[in-house]
Each structure stands twice: as structure tokens, then as C-alpha cells.
Amino acid sequence: MSGSDINDFAQIWMQAKEAERIAIETRRKAEDDFIAMLKLNINQDKIENVTDGVHKIKITTRLTRKVDSDLVQEIAQEYGLTEYLHTLFRWKPEIDLKAWKSVDEVVQNKLAPAITVSAGRPSFNIIKE
């Protein structure tokens, strides 16, 4: 691959990233302005539909809920509510790759069937020198 091929790719990529950043910023500003115009309360789970006879716009507001898994388990244990944990919450184990790589290979081999490995999309960060 020649230097000009790399330069062409880098230029196209940087222009696309900047266009993407501007597009996202523009869209979010328009959305924020529209929410303000409607005086929409975004602090609730709700679907709002608005129309002008030409456009139908559906606005879905959602509250994000995060669970402190250690704390919820402590509370459930304290109040005898552990049987509710598997019906009220989804448990999503994530691999700690540093710990995984440092554990004995015997342990890795036993647990490996429970882990699916697939390629993710490559990420790029280009800085013009």
C-alpha cells in the first residue's frame, strides 16, 4: 500500500468523521429545540405523538435505569428477597479480559464453552501530523 493510498483513506475518513460530528450535533440541537418548543417532560417513560397534517412525529422518552448488582444482592439477602432477583433483573456477565488472561489455562478451558468470541468492527483514530 502506498503512502498516497494511506493519505487518501485518511483524508476521506477525517472528512466523513467531521461530517458525521456536524450531522449529529445539528440533529441533536434540532431535537432539543423541538422538545423545548413542545415543553415536553423528558423525565418519564412516555410516547408523545405530534402532527401538523403532513408530518407525524413520534417522540419516545425513556428513563435509564442502572442497577448496582452488589447492592441489590445485599438488599435482597437482608430482606429475604433473593428469589426475586432472577425474575426482576437480567444478569449480564461480562468478561474481565485481564483477569481471564491471567487465570490458569485449565480454568479457561473449562469455562470457554460459555464464551462466544467474534470480531468487532475495527475502530480508527487518525490524527494529522
PyRosetta script that sets phi, psi and omega in degrees:
from pyrosetta import init, pose_from_sequence

init()
pose = pose_from_sequence("MSGSDINDFAQIWMQAKEAERIAIETRRKAEDDFIAMLKLNINQDKIENVTDGVHKIKITTRLTRKVDSDLVQEIAQEYGLTEYLHTLFRWKPEIDLKAWKSVDEVVQNKLAPAITVSAGRPSFNIIKE")
pose.set_psi(1, 132.0)
pose.set_omega(1, -176.0)
pose.set_phi(2, -86.8)
pose.set_psi(2, 163.7)
pose.set_omega(2, 177.6)
pose.set_phi(3, -60.5)
pose.set_psi(3, -34.2)
pose.set_omega(3, -179.8)
pose.set_phi(4, -70.7)
pose.set_psi(4, -33.0)
pose.set_omega(4, 176.0)
pose.set_phi(5, -63.0)
pose.set_psi(5, -44.3)
pose.set_omega(5, 179.0)
pose.set_phi(6, -64.9)
pose.set_psi(6, -43.5)
pose.set_omega(6, 179.5)
pose.set_phi(7, -62.4)
pose.set_psi(7, -43.4)
pose.set_omega(7, 178.7)
pose.set_phi(8, -60.3)
pose.set_psi(8, -47.7)
pose.set_omega(8, 178.7)
pose.set_phi(9, -59.4)
pose.set_psi(9, -47.4)
pose.set_omega(9, -177.8)
pose.set_phi(10, -60.4)
pose.set_psi(10, -42.1)
pose.set_omega(10, -179.9)
pose.set_phi(11, -64.7)
pose.set_psi(11, -47.6)
pose.set_omega(11, 179.6)
pose.set_phi(12, -61.4)
pose.set_psi(12, -44.7)
pose.set_omega(12, -177.9)
pose.set_phi(13, -63.2)
pose.set_psi(13, -45.8)
pose.set_omega(13, -179.3)
pose.set_phi(14, -65.0)
pose.set_psi(14, -38.7)
pose.set_omega(14, 177.7)
pose.set_phi(15, -65.6)
pose.set_psi(15, -42.2)
pose.set_omega(15, 179.5)
pose.set_phi(16, -65.1)
pose.set_psi(16, -42.1)
pose.set_omega(16, 178.6)
pose.set_phi(17, -62.7)
pose.set_psi(17, -40.5)
pose.set_omega(17, 179.0)
pose.set_phi(18, -67.5)
pose.set_psi(18, -41.6)
pose.set_omega(18, 177.5)
pose.set_phi(19, -62.8)
pose.set_psi(19, -40.3)
pose.set_omega(19, 178.0)
pose.set_phi(20, -63.1)
pose.set_psi(20, -45.0)
pose.set_omega(20, 179.2)
pose.set_phi(21, -60.6)
pose.set_psi(21, -44.3)
pose.set_omega(21, -179.9)
pose.set_phi(22, -65.6)
pose.set_psi(22, -42.9)
pose.set_omega(22, 179.7)
pose.set_phi(23, -62.2)
pose.set_psi(23, -44.4)
pose.set_omega(23, 179.5)
pose.set_phi(24, -64.0)
pose.set_psi(24, -44.7)
pose.set_omega(24, 179.5)
pose.set_phi(25, -61.6)
pose.set_psi(25, -43.0)
pose.set_omega(25, 179.8)
pose.set_phi(26, -64.6)
pose.set_psi(26, -45.8)
pose.set_omega(26, 179.9)
pose.set_phi(27, -62.8)
pose.set_psi(27, -45.1)
pose.set_omega(27, -178.5)
pose.set_phi(28, -65.2)
pose.set_psi(28, -37.8)
pose.set_omega(28, 177.3)
pose.set_phi(29, -64.5)
pose.set_psi(29, -43.4)
pose.set_omega(29, 178.0)
pose.set_phi(30, -61.7)
pose.set_psi(30, -42.4)
pose.set_omega(30, 178.3)
pose.set_phi(31, -63.3)
pose.set_psi(31, -45.1)
pose.set_omega(31, 179.3)
pose.set_phi(32, -62.0)
pose.set_psi(32, -42.0)
pose.set_omega(32, 178.4)
pose.set_phi(33, -64.1)
pose.set_psi(33, -40.2)
pose.set_omega(33, -179.6)
pose.set_phi(34, -66.8)
pose.set_psi(34, -41.6)
pose.set_omega(34, 177.3)
pose.set_phi(35, -61.4)
pose.set_psi(35, -43.2)
pose.set_omega(35, 178.7)
pose.set_phi(36, -64.6)
pose.set_psi(36, -42.2)
pose.set_omega(36, 179.4)
pose.set_phi(37, -60.8)
pose.set_psi(37, -39.8)
pose.set_omega(37, 179.5)
pose.set_phi(38, -79.2)
pose.set_psi(38, -10.2)
pose.set_omega(38, -174.1)
pose.set_phi(39, 54.0)
pose.set_psi(39, 44.2)
pose.set_omega(39, -176.4)
pose.set_phi(40, -78.8)
pose.set_psi(40, 131.1)
pose.set_omega(40, 176.1)
pose.set_phi(41, -84.4)
pose.set_psi(41, 109.3)
pose.set_omega(41, -178.0)
pose.set_phi(42, -88.0)
pose.set_psi(42, 0.2)
pose.set_omega(42, -178.6)
pose.set_phi(43, -91.3)
pose.set_psi(43, 46.5)
pose.set_omega(43, 179.0)
pose.set_phi(44, -161.7)
pose.set_psi(44, 159.7)
pose.set_omega(44, 173.0)
pose.set_phi(45, -87.5)
pose.set_psi(45, 113.0)
pose.set_omega(45, -174.0)
pose.set_phi(46, -160.7)
pose.set_psi(46, 153.5)
pose.set_omega(46, 171.8)
pose.set_phi(47, -116.3)
pose.set_psi(47, 127.1)
pose.set_omega(47, 179.5)
pose.set_phi(48, -118.5)
pose.set_psi(48, 131.5)
pose.set_omega(48, 177.1)
pose.set_phi(49, -114.4)
pose.set_psi(49, 131.6)
pose.set_omega(49, 175.8)
pose.set_phi(50, -130.6)
pose.set_psi(50, 150.2)
pose.set_omega(50, 179.6)
pose.set_phi(51, -146.9)
pose.set_psi(51, 152.5)
pose.set_omega(51, 174.1)
pose.set_phi(52, -117.8)
pose.set_psi(52, 13.2)
pose.set_omega(52, -176.7)
pose.set_phi(53, 91.3)
pose.set_psi(53, -18.1)
pose.set_omega(53, 178.9)
pose.set_phi(54, -115.6)
pose.set_psi(54, -43.3)
pose.set_omega(54, -178.2)
pose.set_phi(55, -113.5)
pose.set_psi(55, 136.4)
pose.set_omega(55, 170.8)
pose.set_phi(56, -109.7)
pose.set_psi(56, 123.1)
pose.set_omega(56, -178.6)
pose.set_phi(57, -119.8)
pose.set_psi(57, 125.2)
pose.set_omega(57, 177.7)
pose.set_phi(58, -106.4)
pose.set_psi(58, 121.9)
pose.set_omega(58, -180.0)
pose.set_phi(59, -114.9)
pose.set_psi(59, 119.9)
pose.set_omega(59, -179.9)
pose.set_phi(60, -109.4)
pose.set_psi(60, 121.2)
pose.set_omega(60, 176.0)
pose.set_phi(61, -105.2)
pose.set_psi(61, 137.5)
pose.set_omega(61, -179.0)
pose.set_phi(62, -134.5)
pose.set_psi(62, 145.1)
pose.set_omega(62, 171.9)
pose.set_phi(63, -94.3)
pose.set_psi(63, 136.8)
pose.set_omega(63, 178.3)
pose.set_phi(64, -89.1)
pose.set_psi(64, 131.1)
pose.set_omega(64, 179.4)
pose.set_phi(65, -118.9)
pose.set_psi(65, 125.6)
pose.set_omega(65, 177.7)
pose.set_phi(66, -118.7)
pose.set_psi(66, 143.1)
pose.set_omega(66, -176.6)
pose.set_phi(67, -114.5)
pose.set_psi(67, 130.2)
pose.set_omega(67, 171.3)
pose.set_phi(68, -83.4)
pose.set_psi(68, 99.8)
pose.set_omega(68, -171.5)
pose.set_phi(69, -61.4)
pose.set_psi(69, -37.6)
pose.set_omega(69, 178.7)
pose.set_phi(70, -65.6)
pose.set_psi(70, -45.1)
pose.set_omega(70, -178.4)
pose.set_phi(71, -65.8)
pose.set_psi(71, -43.6)
pose.set_omega(71, -178.8)
pose.set_phi(72, -64.8)
pose.set_psi(72, -33.5)
pose.set_omega(72, 176.9)
pose.set_phi(73, -69.9)
pose.set_psi(73, -39.2)
pose.set_omega(73, 176.7)
pose.set_phi(74, -62.2)
pose.set_psi(74, -46.6)
pose.set_omega(74, -179.1)
pose.set_phi(75, -63.1)
pose.set_psi(75, -44.8)
pose.set_omega(75, 179.2)
pose.set_phi(76, -60.8)
pose.set_psi(76, -40.9)
pose.set_omega(76, 178.9)
pose.set_phi(77, -64.1)
pose.set_psi(77, -45.0)
pose.set_omega(77, -177.5)
pose.set_phi(78, -61.7)
pose.set_psi(78, -38.7)
pose.set_omega(78, -175.2)
pose.set_phi(79, -103.0)
pose.set_psi(79, 8.7)
pose.set_omega(79, 178.5)
pose.set_phi(80, 68.2)
pose.set_psi(80, 37.4)
pose.set_omega(80, -176.5)
pose.set_phi(81, -113.0)
pose.set_psi(81, 18.1)
pose.set_omega(81, -175.1)
pose.set_phi(82, -60.9)
pose.set_psi(82, -27.9)
pose.set_omega(82, -179.6)
pose.set_phi(83, -66.4)
pose.set_psi(83, -17.3)
pose.set_omega(83, 179.7)
pose.set_phi(84, -85.0)
pose.set_psi(84, -16.5)
pose.set_omega(84, -173.2)
pose.set_phi(85, -58.9)
pose.set_psi(85, -43.5)
pose.set_omega(85, -176.1)
pose.set_phi(86, -80.0)
pose.set_psi(86, -12.5)
pose.set_omega(86, 176.2)
pose.set_phi(87, -98.6)
pose.set_psi(87, -27.3)
pose.set_omega(87, -178.5)
pose.set_phi(88, -94.3)
pose.set_psi(88, -18.9)
pose.set_omega(88, -175.5)
pose.set_phi(89, -132.3)
pose.set_psi(89, 147.8)
pose.set_omega(89, 170.3)
pose.set_phi(90, -98.3)
pose.set_psi(90, 136.5)
pose.set_omega(90, -179.6)
pose.set_phi(91, -107.2)
pose.set_psi(91, 118.7)
pose.set_omega(91, -175.0)
pose.set_phi(92, -117.1)
pose.set_psi(92, 92.8)
pose.set_omega(92, 177.4)
pose.set_phi(93, -69.3)
pose.set_psi(93, 140.1)
pose.set_omega(93, 176.3)
pose.set_phi(94, -124.4)
pose.set_psi(94, 144.7)
pose.set_omega(94, -176.2)
pose.set_phi(95, -78.4)
pose.set_psi(95, 135.9)
pose.set_omega(95, 170.7)
pose.set_phi(96, -94.8)
pose.set_psi(96, 96.2)
pose.set_omega(96, -170.3)
pose.set_phi(97, -60.0)
pose.set_psi(97, -37.1)
pose.set_omega(97, 179.3)
pose.set_phi(98, -63.4)
pose.set_psi(98, -46.2)
pose.set_omega(98, 179.0)
pose.set_phi(99, -66.8)
pose.set_psi(99, -40.2)
pose.set_omega(99, 179.7)
pose.set_phi(100, -58.6)
pose.set_psi(100, -45.8)
pose.set_omega(100, -178.2)
pose.set_phi(101, -68.8)
pose.set_psi(101, -23.1)
pose.set_omega(101, -177.2)
pose.set_phi(102, -92.0)
pose.set_psi(102, -12.0)
pose.set_omega(102, -178.5)
pose.set_phi(103, -79.5)
pose.set_psi(103, 156.9)
pose.set_omega(103, 179.9)
pose.set_phi(104, -55.6)
pose.set_psi(104, 141.7)
pose.set_omega(104, -178.2)
pose.set_phi(105, -60.6)
pose.set_psi(105, -29.9)
pose.set_omega(105, 177.6)
pose.set_phi(106, -61.2)
pose.set_psi(106, -43.9)
pose.set_omega(106, 178.3)
pose.set_phi(107, -65.1)
pose.set_psi(107, -44.8)
pose.set_omega(107, 178.3)
pose.set_phi(108, -57.0)
pose.set_psi(108, -47.4)
pose.set_omega(108, -177.6)
pose.set_phi(109, -63.3)
pose.set_psi(109, -35.2)
pose.set_omega(109, 179.3)
pose.set_phi(110, -70.1)
pose.set_psi(110, -38.9)
pose.set_omega(110, -176.3)
pose.set_phi(111, -88.5)
pose.set_psi(111, -16.8)
pose.set_omega(111, -175.1)
pose.set_phi(112, -54.5)
pose.set_psi(112, -36.7)
pose.set_omega(112, -180.0)
pose.set_phi(113, -61.0)
pose.set_psi(113, -19.6)
pose.set_omega(113, -179.6)
pose.set_phi(114, -87.8)
pose.set_psi(114, -0.6)
pose.set_omega(114, -174.9)
pose.set_phi(115, -117.9)
pose.set_psi(115, 127.9)
pose.set_omega(115, 176.1)
pose.set_phi(116, -103.1)
pose.set_psi(116, 130.1)
pose.set_omega(116, 179.3)
pose.set_phi(117, -114.8)
pose.set_psi(117, 128.0)
pose.set_omega(117, 177.0)
pose.set_phi(118, -142.7)
pose.set_psi(118, 157.0)
pose.set_omega(118, -178.3)
pose.set_phi(119, -73.9)
pose.set_psi(119, 135.0)
pose.set_omega(119, 173.4)
pose.set_phi(120, -93.6)
pose.set_psi(120, 172.1)
pose.set_omega(120, 177.4)
pose.set_phi(121, -72.1)
pose.set_psi(121, 132.1)
pose.set_omega(121, 178.2)
pose.set_phi(122, -62.5)
pose.set_psi(122, 144.9)
pose.set_omega(122, 175.7)
pose.set_phi(123, -108.9)
pose.set_psi(123, 152.7)
pose.set_omega(123, -177.7)
pose.set_phi(124, -129.1)
pose.set_psi(124, 145.8)
pose.set_omega(124, 170.1)
pose.set_phi(125, -139.7)
pose.set_psi(125, 115.7)
pose.set_omega(125, -175.6)
pose.set_phi(126, -117.8)
pose.set_psi(126, 128.8)
pose.set_omega(126, 177.5)
pose.set_phi(127, -119.4)
pose.set_psi(127, 126.2)
pose.set_omega(127, 179.3)
pose.set_phi(128, -75.5)
pose.set_psi(128, 127.4)
pose.set_omega(128, -178.7)
pose.set_phi(129, -81.4)
pose.dump_pdb("model.pdb")
